[in-house]
Amino acid sequence: MNDIDKILEMAKGFNIIGYEDLPLYDLYLSQVTDFLNDKFDGNFTNNIIQNYIKSQIISKPEDGKKRGYTKDHIIQLILLSYMRPILSAEEIKDVFNLAFNDINISTDDILTWENTYKIFTELQKESLKNFTEKNKQIKEKLTKIIKENNINEENFERIFVFLTVLNLIAQASTCKKMAERIVDDYMKK
């Protein structure tokens, strides 16, 4: 169980890239993929990013600039990387359109990408804080379940890990279904 506690403690700073940690200067596409792959375990390629641009999920790079990828593009791709396991490409596009209307026209945006990203990182920090606090209650509940099922000391940690993973999967599944449902219901209006 101590290993799980260590993992949860480490999760407090997990994958949160502060706005101030984003590149200060515009980037080439290869620099964008390098930056994102460094932060997100190699999930991005030039082709993937170009396909998101062609599909108008993220905005086009700035015309006439060699380094056409701005901080806004990085923000779009970071947000997309969190949405990708949960929503389809079309649903991500729909979600972005809620706040940014036409993805390639910044003057019609309801929120700025900078403000959106700062809000997201605050929500992410709060979510992790709530998760670690709630984990104490879940840990007690799982321990009680294990004892009620007469699991011997030898298998205690093993079953605790198993139940912890099941609990996390249940939470993730619920969150995924809720996000999909909210997007689907809103887009039907």
N, C-alpha and C positions, 0 to 999 in steps of 0.2 A: 504493500500500500504506500510505502514511502516514495517509491518511484512515481506513482500517480500523483502524489502531492507535489513532487518536484516538477513534474510536467505541467501541472496546473499553475504552479508558481511562475514557471517560465512563460506560460501563456499570457501573462499579464502584459508583456511587451511584444507579443507575437504578431509579426507581420504588419505592424502599424508603421507606415511611412509618413512622417510628418510633412506638412507642406513645405517647411523650411529645408527638408532633406531632398526635395525634388531638384533636378538640374536647374542651374541658374540661367543657362544659355540654351538656345534652340539647338536641336540635335539632328544628325543624319538618321535615316531609318535604321541603319546597322547599330548606331549608338542607342537608339530607343530599345531595340531588341536586347542588346547587351544589358542595359539598365534593368529592364523588366525581368529578364531571365536570372539576373543576379538576385533580385528580390523575390521572385516567384518560381524558383526551381525549374527553369528551362521550358516553360510552356509557350513561348512566343517565337514565331519565325517572321521573316519579312513578308512571306506570302500570306500568313494569317492576318497580319496587320493590314496589308493591301486589300484583302478580301473584306475586312470590316469597313474599310473606306469605300470600296465599290458598292457594298450593300447599304451604305449610308448609315451605318451603326455608329461610327465615329466620323469626325469631320476630316475634310481633305487637308493635306499639308498646305502651308501658305505658298501661293503661286510665286514663282520667280526666285525663291530663296533656296539656296543649296541646303541649308539647315532649316528645313521647313516644318519640323516637328517642335511645337512649343510645349510649354508647361501644361496648357489645356489638353493637348493630345495625350501627354503622359497621364494626366488625371483621368481622362476618358478610358484609357487602357487599363489603369489600375482598378477603377470602378468595374469595368467590364470583367476583369479577372476574378473579382469576387462574385459577380453575377453569373458568370459562365457555368459553374457547376449546378446552378439552381434554375436558371431561365434559358429558354431557347434564344437564338440570335434575334428572331423577330420580336420576342417579348422584351429583350434588352433594348432594342430599338424603340419599342413602344414606351418603355419606362423613361428612356432619355428624352423622348419627344414630349413627355409631360412637363418637363422643366425647360427644355431647350428648343421646342418647336422644330423648325428646320435645322438640322444638325450643322449645316454649312453656312448658316446666316446667324452670326452672333448677336446682331442687333435685335433679334426677336426673342432672345433668351429671357426667361423669367428670373432665373438665378444665374449668377456667374459660376463658372467651373471652379474658380478658387474658393468661393463661399461654399459651394456644394461639397468640395473636398474637405474643407475644414469641418463642416457639419458632420460629414461621414466619419472622419477620424474621431471626433468627439463621441458620436454614437457607438463607434466600435470600442472605444475605451470603456464607455459606460456598460456596454454589453459584456465585455470581458470581466469587469469588476462584479457585475451582477452574477455572472456565471460562477466565478470563484466563490462568492458568498453563498450562492445556492448549493454549490458542491458540498459544503459542510453538512447541510441537511440531507442531501442525497447519500453521502457517505454513511451517515448514521442509519438511514433507511435500508441501504444495501447490506450493511453489517447485520441489522436486525433480520432481514430476509434470510441471510446465510445461516444465522443461528437458528432461526425457525425451521430451516430445512435440514438441520443436523449435519451440516458440512463439517468434516473433521478439520483439525488445525492444519494438517498437511496440505489440504486442498483449498483452504480459506482464501489465500491470496489469488490463486488461479481463478476461482469462481468470482471473486470480487472484481478482478480485471474483466472477466467475461461479462458480468452484469453492468459494469461501468461502460463498456463498449456498447452493449445493447441500449443502455440509457441514452448515450450520445447519439446513436443511430436513430432512436425514437424522436429525440429532440430535433435533429437535423431534418428528418423526414417530415415532421410536423411543420417546421419553418419553411421548408421547400414547398410543401403543398399550400401553405397559407400565402406565400409570395405569388405563386402561380395563380391561385384563385383570385387574389386581389387584382392582379394585372388583367386577367381574363374578364372579371366582372366589370372593371372600370372601362376597358376597351369596348365592351358591348354597349355602353351608354350612347 
